């Protein structure tokens, strides 16, 4: 039996319309990366609830290498989570691994490191991470954060395999834009998902006249292709600020959560984004000396929106975790609520 041409065209049209209106299922996520004790955890968690956060990536500790002790945990998380604000959230433990660790360990020691990491993560979830009266929380995923290179790629991928096998959990890892684009050269980590870090695109000590947190033109260079990544991709966008100190034109230090009042005690220098301190001033426990040069980097709402639109057009997935880095009330309160909210909806 022949199907009328009009009917066939109608089916094609319906299929086209349906494909155009299919939305991506977006999970709202935040990173909690501050490990120092003076973090106002309650204010941060209230913001998580306010933005209807569904996923919290929380850095539990870092792994460093000690000449005598081997691989050791440092910068342990001191914040506790309040059931009132995160009861419905999925908690993803994150572990930062210094590059040197991989170069120092053989296969046997990598296996030992995996055991120690899993044991400490479990200990956090049972004893430290939640308030004493909180219900028992479990986790389904471990995220590894490491700026791996081509030279230590094999060991890093091996460590991922070992942790996945021993923990019986999903494993994700963070990824910079360079290995994302040049995947044939850098290899593809054996993970369930990757988190694409869309910030810190440039070296701050070498690019002193650019916003190294987020440069839209720089971002475009790494997403100018259509080939999907072999594993599902999540996205992390920056909502933070950095201040870079210069002493006699040489980089001398960095601080984050740049005080809003800082510009009021400085005058603009000739160089883009640079400021000169007018007088000795103490702001929020930060001391600024008269004559000191400071480069101030903030991410504007316009930059964030442009980046989100570019990435949303680049990625075509049914599901995606969209994360804001990071959960800090001092930083997030500088943005209009609607702007931050739109960063999630732009990916739908």
N, C-alpha and C positions, 0 to 999 in steps of 0.2 A: 504494500500500500504506500502510495506516495504521500509525503508530508508537504503540505502547502508551503510555498516559499515565505509567505507572510508570517506563518506560524514559526518557521525556523528562525527568521529574523527577530521575531519577538523573544524567543528563547535566548538568542545571543545577546539581545539588549538587556534582558533581565539579568543574565549572568554577568554582564559588564557592570551594570548598576550595583549588583550585590558585591562584586569584587571591589568596587570603589568605596563602598560604605562599610566594609569590614574593618572593625577597629582593633587596634593592638591592646591587649590586656596589660595594663601598666601597674606594677607594684611600686608604691611610694616608699622610698628608702632614704636613710641618712647614715652617715659615718660618725661614730663617736671615737675620736682618735686621741683625745687629750688624756694623759695618764697622771698628770701632777695633781696633788691633793687639794689645791685651792679652786678646782673647777666647781662651779655651781651646778651640781648634777640635777637638782630639782627643777631649776629654771630651764635647763636644756631639755629635760624629759617632758616638761609641760609644753614646750614648743613642738616636740615630736608628736604629742597628742593633738595639739592645735592644728597641725598640718596633716592630720589623719595618717600618720606614719604606720606602715605595715611591716617594715623590715628594718632592723637596726644592725648594721655592721659595726662591731665593737672590737677595737684592738685590745687584746688581753695582755700581750707581752711581745717583746722583740727577742730575736735570737742573735747573739753576738758570739765572737770567738775569743777565748782567753788562752794565752800560750800555755798556761799550767792546767787549767780546768777543762779546756776544750770548748764545745758549744754550750753556752749558758743563757738562761733567760734574763732579760733586763727590762727596765721601764714598764714594770707590771702595772696593770690597771688598778686604780684605787677607788674608782667610782662604784657605787652600788645602785642597782636598778630598783625603782619603786613600782610595786605591783599596780598601783593606782593609774599609772601613766603608760605602762608597757604591757599590760596583761594580755592583750590580743596580738602583740607583735611577735614576729619570728626573729629570733636572735641568731646572728651569724658571727661566730668567733673568728677574729682575724689575727694572723700572726705575721709580723714583719721579720724577714730573714735577711741579715746583712750578706752582701756578696761574698765576703771573705770566708764565711762559714762553708760555703759550697766547695771552695778551692782547697780547704784544709781536710775535708773528710773523705774517707774511702767508703765502699759499699757497706761494710760492717758498721761503721760509725754513723752512716746515714740512717741505717735501720734503728740504731740505738737512739738517734735524735728523734726519729718519728715516734718511737715508744714514749720518750720523755715529753714530747709536745702533746701527744694525745692524752697522756696521764695528767698533765698540768691543766689542759683544757677541761677535762672531766672534773678535776678538783675545783676549778673556778665555778663551774655550773652547780656543783653540789654544796660548796661551802662559802664562796666569797662574793659571787656576782650579784646575788639577790638579797634583799632584806630578809631577816630571820623568819618572819612570818609569811613569806611569799610561798606560793605553791611551787611544786617541783617543776622546773623547766628542763626541756631537753633541746637538742639541736639536731638539725638534719644536714647541715653543711659546714664545712671548714673552708675559710678563704686564706690563701697564702699571698703575701705581698713581698715581692722580691724583684729588684731591678737586674734580672739575670741577663747574661750576655751570651754571645755565640760561644765563647770559650768555656763557660760552665753550664751550658745548656743541657748536656747529657746528665750531669749530676742532679740538676734541678728537676728535670723530668723524671729521673729515677726516684728522687725523694717524693714527688707527687704520687707516683705509682705505689710506693711503699705506704704512705699515709692513707691513701684510699683503700688499699687492701687491708691494713690493720684496723682502721677506724670504722670501716663499713659505712662511711658517710659520703655524701656528694662532696666533691672538691671543686672549688672555683679558684681563680687566681686573678690578680690585677694585671693589667697590661698597658704599657705605654703605647703611644701612637706609632712609634717607629717599628717595633716588632709586629704591630697589627698590620701595617701596610706591607712591610717587607717580610711576609710570613714564610716565603720560600727560603729566604736566607737565614732567618732567625728560628725557624721551626714552629710547630704548633704544640703547645703544652697539652698533655693528656688529661684534661680537666673536663668537667661537665658543663661549665660556663666560664666565660671570661668577663671581667669588669674593665671596660675601656676607660682609662683615666684621661679625661679631656682637660688637663691643666698641667702647669709646670712644663710648658711646651718649649721653653728656651732656657739656656743657662744664664742665671741672673748676674754672674760675675763677668760674663763676656758680652751680654746684650744689655748694657747699662742704660740705653735710651728707649727700651721697649718694655711693655708690660709682659713680663715673663710668665705670669700666672695664666693669662688667656689672651692670645693674639688671634683674631678671627682669620686673618690671611694665612697665618701659620697653620691653623687648624685645617683650613681648606686643602692644604698640600697633602695631608694624610688621608683624606677621605674622597679623593678625586677619582674613584673607580667604583664599579658596581658588583664585583665578585664577592659573594657572601663569605663570611668566615666559616671554617669547618664546624665550629661549635657555636651555640647561642651566645649573643653578645648583650651585655648590660652596659649601662652608661653612668659615669660619675661626673658631675658638673661642679665647678668651684664656687663657693660662696664664702670667701675668706679674703683677708688682706695681709700684706707683708710689708715690712719696713726694712730697708737695707742701709746699714751704716757705712760711711766711707770716711777714712782718715787719710788726709793728704792724697786723695784720689784712689786710695787702695781700699778694697772691701775689707771691713773689719768686724762685721756681725750682722745678724738678722733677728727680727722679732716679728711676732704675728699679732693679729687682732689690733691693728693700728688704731690708736685712740682718735676719736672724732675731733678732739681739740688740737691735734698735732699741727694741722695747717695754720691754726690761729697764732702759733708761736714761731712760725717760720715765714720766710719770704721765698718766692720761686727763684730757682737758679736758672742759668741759661739753658742747661741741659734738660730735656724733656723728663718730666716726673720727679725731678730733683728739687730739693728745698734746703735752705740754709736756716739753722736755728738762730733766732734773734737774741735769746738770753737763756741762761741756765734755768732749766725748768724740770720739775718732777711731775709726771703724769702717770697715774695708775702703776706706781712702783717702777716706772721707767725713767731714767735720768737722761736728759738731753742737754748737751753742753753747747754754749754759745759758739757759733762758727762751724758747728758740726754739719756735715752734708748728709742728708737722708733722702733716699729714693723711696717714694710711697707708691705702692701698687695696690689698687683696689679693682674689683670686678664690678662693672656697672650693670644695672638691670638690662640695658640695651645689649651689652655684650653677651650676657647670659641667654637672652631671648634669641639672638642671632645664632649662637652656638647650638641651642636646642633645636631650632628649625633646621639647621644644616644637618645635624645628626639624625633627626627624625626622617628627613628625606633620604638620607644615605642608608639607613637600616630598615629592612622590611621583615618583621617578625610577628608571629602571633602573640608572643608573650615577651615581656621585658621588665627588668628591674631598673628603675631610674633613681639614682642616688644623688643626694646633695652632700658635698664635702665642705664643711663638716658641721656637726650638731653643736653649735656654740651660740648662745643667746646674744652675746655681744656683737657677733657678726651678722646673724640672721635678722636681728631687729632693725638693721639698717636698710633692709629691703621692704618694699610694700608687700603685704601678705598676698595680694592678687598676683603679683609678679612671680613669686616663688611657687605659688599654686599652679600657675600656667606652665611652669617648666615640666610638670608631670603631664598635664593635659595635652601639650603639644605633641607628645609621642603617641597619643591614642589614635 
